[in-house]
Amino acid sequence: MSSPGFHVEVSDGIAVVTLDRPKANAIDAATSYALGETFVEFEHDPTVRVAIFTGAGERFFSAGWDLGAAAEGEAFDSDYGAGGFGGFTNLPHRRTPVIAAVNGMAVGGGFEIAMAADLIVAADHAQFFLPEAGLGILPDNGAVRLPRLLPGPIAREMLLTGRRMGAEEAARWGLVNRVVPVADLMTTARQLAADVCWAAPLSVTAILDIERRTAQMDPIAAMDMIKDLPSYRAAIDSEDALEGTRAFEEQRSPVWRSR
């Protein structure tokens, strides 16, 4: 499946979304809107358990907002579609886990896309930076997310000065899950996706839901609250909850029936 600016391949429960907009995989509003429609479709597609988002080539994961489109009049606050910029950064109640396979520079909105993913695999030459303040615009998603992912002083330095962070430093701060040679990037991302597919779908959905809803809560209050979440009840009351324990006792792989 393909749309202007990107293409999608689905196999074994894994959807690979490859941004392909030479020269820098920058995203205009039309591309973002189409990406949003794609990620909304994933939410309702039982054949998709995990999505991998990556860029074509080895230089740019994504340069973020297409400044060429901006120069032609596209507004900074254009309608980027149901999932926000890049298709999933602001997708409400997203159930499908996303792995960012960062194949090069993640710049501005490209870095924000990576931050919005649930897991990040980075090529060893990848770089992450937010140049918006020096362009007179704002890294709005980055200003919200980066201080939650990095220590405050480090996040503020990147936001205020546009300084670049390499893949190895990002790994030291816990920003990325894996750093690998670029030749191994997609193999590693697919293996990580397969590991997620091993888990029960309803458990994955509930875990992501709990994390997002309780990120800023007191742990005791959070524990009281999550027991009333529909995703929590759906997981623990499901047929799969019985199947998982039964499969463990029988020393076999579970067969999940819910999505």
C-alpha positions as CSV (number, residue, x, y, z in Angstrom):
1,M,0.0,0.0,0.0
2,S,1.3,3.4,-0.8
3,S,0.3,7.1,-0.6
4,P,2.1,10.2,-1.8
5,G,5.2,10.5,0.3
6,F,5.2,7.2,2.0
7,H,4.5,3.5,1.6
8,V,3.2,0.7,3.9
9,E,4.0,-3.0,4.1
10,V,2.2,-5.3,6.5
11,S,3.3,-8.9,7.3
12,D,3.2,-11.1,10.4
13,G,1.3,-8.5,12.4
14,I,3.9,-5.8,11.7
15,A,3.2,-2.7,9.6
16,V,6.3,-0.8,8.3
17,V,5.6,2.8,7.3
18,T,8.4,4.2,5.3
19,L,8.5,8.0,4.7
20,D,9.9,8.6,1.2
21,R,10.1,12.3,0.4
22,P,13.5,13.2,-1.1
23,K,15.8,14.8,-0.2
24,A,15.1,15.0,3.6
25,N,11.9,13.2,4.2
26,A,10.2,16.4,5.3
27,I,6.5,16.3,5.8
28,D,3.9,18.7,4.5
29,A,0.3,18.9,5.6
30,A,-1.1,16.6,2.9
31,T,1.4,13.9,3.7
32,S,0.8,14.2,7.4
33,Y,-3.0,14.0,6.8
34,A,-2.6,10.8,4.8
35,L,-0.3,9.3,7.5
36,G,-3.0,10.1,10.0
37,E,-5.6,8.2,8.0
38,T,-3.2,5.3,7.8
39,F,-2.5,5.1,11.6
40,V,-6.3,5.4,12.3
41,E,-6.8,2.4,10.0
42,F,-4.2,0.5,12.0
43,E,-6.4,1.0,15.1
44,H,-9.2,-1.0,13.5
45,D,-7.1,-3.6,11.6
46,P,-6.8,-6.9,13.4
47,T,-3.9,-7.9,11.2
48,V,-1.7,-5.0,12.6
49,R,-0.2,-5.5,16.0
50,V,2.7,-3.2,15.9
51,A,3.8,-0.4,13.5
52,I,7.4,0.6,12.6
53,F,7.9,4.2,11.3
54,T,11.1,4.9,9.4
55,G,12.6,7.0,6.6
56,A,13.9,6.0,3.2
57,G,17.7,6.3,2.7
58,E,20.3,6.6,5.4
59,R,20.7,10.3,5.8
60,F,17.3,11.6,7.1
61,F,14.8,9.9,9.3
62,S,12.8,13.1,8.8
63,A,13.6,16.7,8.6
64,G,10.3,17.5,10.1
65,W,8.0,20.2,8.7
66,D,8.5,20.9,5.0
67,L,9.9,24.4,5.0
68,G,9.5,24.5,1.2
69,A,5.7,24.1,1.7
70,A,6.0,26.8,4.4
71,A,7.7,29.1,2.0
72,E,4.8,28.6,-0.4
73,G,2.3,29.6,2.3
74,E,1.5,26.5,4.3
75,A,0.7,27.7,7.9
76,F,2.7,26.4,10.9
77,D,-0.6,25.4,12.5
78,S,-2.1,23.7,9.5
79,D,-4.5,20.8,9.8
80,Y,-2.1,17.8,10.0
81,G,-4.8,15.2,10.2
82,A,-6.4,13.0,12.8
83,G,-3.1,11.9,14.5
84,G,-1.4,15.3,14.5
85,F,1.9,15.9,12.7
86,G,3.4,12.8,11.2
87,G,0.3,10.7,11.6
88,F,0.4,9.5,15.2
89,T,2.0,12.1,17.5
90,N,-1.3,13.3,18.9
91,L,-3.6,10.3,17.9
92,P,-6.1,10.1,20.8
93,H,-6.1,6.8,22.8
94,R,-3.7,5.1,20.3
95,R,-3.7,1.3,20.9
96,T,-1.2,0.2,18.3
97,P,2.4,0.4,19.6
98,V,4.8,2.3,17.3
99,I,8.6,1.7,17.0
100,A,10.6,4.5,15.5
101,A,13.5,3.1,13.4
102,V,15.7,6.2,13.2
103,N,17.9,5.8,10.1
104,G,19.6,9.2,10.2
105,M,18.9,12.7,11.3
106,A,15.7,13.3,13.3
107,V,15.2,17.0,13.0
108,G,12.5,19.2,14.5
109,G,9.2,17.5,13.8
110,G,11.1,14.4,12.8
111,F,12.5,14.2,16.3
112,E,9.0,14.9,17.7
113,I,7.7,11.9,15.7
114,A,10.5,9.7,17.3
115,M,9.6,11.0,20.7
116,A,5.9,10.1,20.2
117,A,6.9,6.5,19.4
118,D,6.7,3.9,22.2
119,L,10.2,2.4,21.4
120,I,13.1,3.8,19.4
121,V,15.8,1.9,17.6
122,A,18.5,4.2,16.2
123,A,21.3,3.7,13.7
124,D,24.7,4.5,15.2
125,H,25.0,7.7,13.0
126,A,21.6,9.0,13.9
127,Q,21.3,12.5,15.4
128,F,18.4,14.2,17.2
129,F,17.8,17.9,17.4
130,L,15.2,20.7,17.6
131,P,16.2,23.8,15.6
132,E,12.8,25.6,15.8
133,A,13.8,28.3,18.3
134,G,16.5,29.5,15.9
135,L,13.9,29.7,13.1
136,G,11.5,31.8,15.1
137,I,8.9,29.0,15.4
138,L,8.2,26.5,18.2
139,P,8.9,22.8,18.8
140,D,5.5,22.5,20.5
141,N,5.3,18.7,20.7
142,G,9.0,18.6,21.7
143,A,8.6,21.2,24.4
144,V,6.0,19.0,26.0
145,R,7.6,15.6,25.5
146,L,11.4,16.1,25.7
147,P,11.4,17.2,29.4
148,R,9.5,14.0,30.2
149,L,12.1,11.9,28.5
150,L,15.3,13.6,29.5
151,P,16.6,15.4,32.6
152,G,15.3,19.0,32.7
153,P,18.6,20.8,32.1
154,I,19.5,18.5,29.1
155,A,16.0,18.9,27.6
156,R,16.0,22.7,28.0
157,E,19.5,22.9,26.4
158,M,18.3,21.1,23.4
159,L,15.1,23.1,23.2
160,L,16.7,26.5,23.7
161,T,19.9,26.1,21.7
162,G,19.1,23.5,19.1
163,R,22.1,21.4,20.1
164,R,22.5,17.9,18.5
165,M,22.4,14.7,20.4
166,G,24.0,11.6,18.8
167,A,22.6,8.1,19.1
168,E,25.1,6.9,21.7
169,E,24.4,9.8,24.0
170,A,20.7,9.3,23.5
171,A,21.1,5.7,24.6
172,R,23.0,6.8,27.7
173,W,20.1,9.1,28.7
174,G,17.6,6.3,28.0
175,L,16.0,8.1,25.1
176,V,16.5,5.2,22.7
177,N,16.2,1.5,23.3
178,R,18.8,0.2,20.9
179,V,21.7,1.6,18.9
180,V,22.9,-0.5,16.0
181,P,24.7,-0.2,12.7
182,V,22.4,1.1,10.0
183,A,22.6,-2.2,8.1
184,D,21.0,-3.9,11.1
185,L,18.4,-1.2,11.8
186,M,15.3,-2.7,10.3
187,T,16.2,-6.3,11.4
188,T,16.5,-5.0,14.9
189,A,13.3,-3.0,14.7
190,R,11.4,-6.0,13.3
191,Q,12.7,-8.3,16.0
192,L,11.6,-5.8,18.7
193,A,8.2,-5.6,17.0
194,A,8.0,-9.4,17.0
195,D,8.8,-9.4,20.7
196,V,5.8,-7.1,21.2
197,C,3.6,-9.3,19.1
198,W,4.5,-12.2,21.5
199,A,2.4,-10.4,24.2
200,A,-1.4,-10.5,24.5
201,P,-2.9,-7.7,22.5
202,L,-5.3,-6.6,25.3
203,S,-2.4,-6.5,27.8
204,V,-0.4,-4.3,25.4
205,T,-3.3,-2.0,25.0
206,A,-3.9,-1.7,28.7
207,I,-0.2,-1.2,29.5
208,L,0.0,1.7,27.1
209,D,-3.3,3.2,28.3
210,I,-2.2,3.0,32.0
211,E,1.2,4.6,31.3
212,R,-0.4,7.6,29.4
213,R,-3.2,8.2,31.9
214,T,-1.0,7.9,35.1
215,A,2.3,9.6,33.9
216,Q,1.8,12.6,36.2
217,M,-0.2,10.9,39.0
218,D,0.7,9.8,42.5
219,P,1.4,6.1,42.4
220,I,-1.2,5.2,45.0
221,A,-3.9,7.3,43.4
222,A,-2.9,5.8,40.0
223,M,-3.3,2.2,41.4
224,D,-6.8,3.1,42.6
225,M,-7.8,4.7,39.4
226,I,-6.6,2.1,36.9
227,K,-8.9,-0.7,38.2
228,D,-11.8,1.2,36.7
229,L,-10.2,1.7,33.3
230,P,-12.1,-0.2,30.5
231,S,-8.8,-1.3,29.0
232,Y,-7.7,-2.8,32.4
233,R,-11.0,-4.7,32.9
234,A,-10.9,-5.9,29.2
235,A,-7.5,-7.4,29.7
236,I,-7.9,-9.1,33.1
237,D,-11.4,-10.3,32.4
238,S,-10.6,-11.6,28.9
239,E,-10.4,-15.1,27.6
240,D,-6.7,-14.4,26.9
241,A,-6.0,-14.0,30.6
242,L,-7.1,-17.6,31.1
243,E,-5.3,-18.7,27.9
244,G,-2.0,-17.2,29.0
245,T,-1.9,-18.9,32.4
246,R,-3.1,-22.2,30.9
247,A,-0.4,-22.1,28.2
248,F,2.3,-21.4,30.9
249,E,1.1,-24.4,32.9
250,E,1.0,-26.6,29.7
251,Q,4.5,-25.3,28.6
252,R,3.2,-24.2,25.1
253,S,2.9,-20.9,23.3
254,P,-0.4,-19.1,24.0
255,V,-2.9,-18.5,21.2
256,W,-4.4,-15.0,21.6
257,R,-8.0,-14.5,20.5
258,S,-8.6,-10.9,21.3
259,R,-7.4,-7.7,19.7
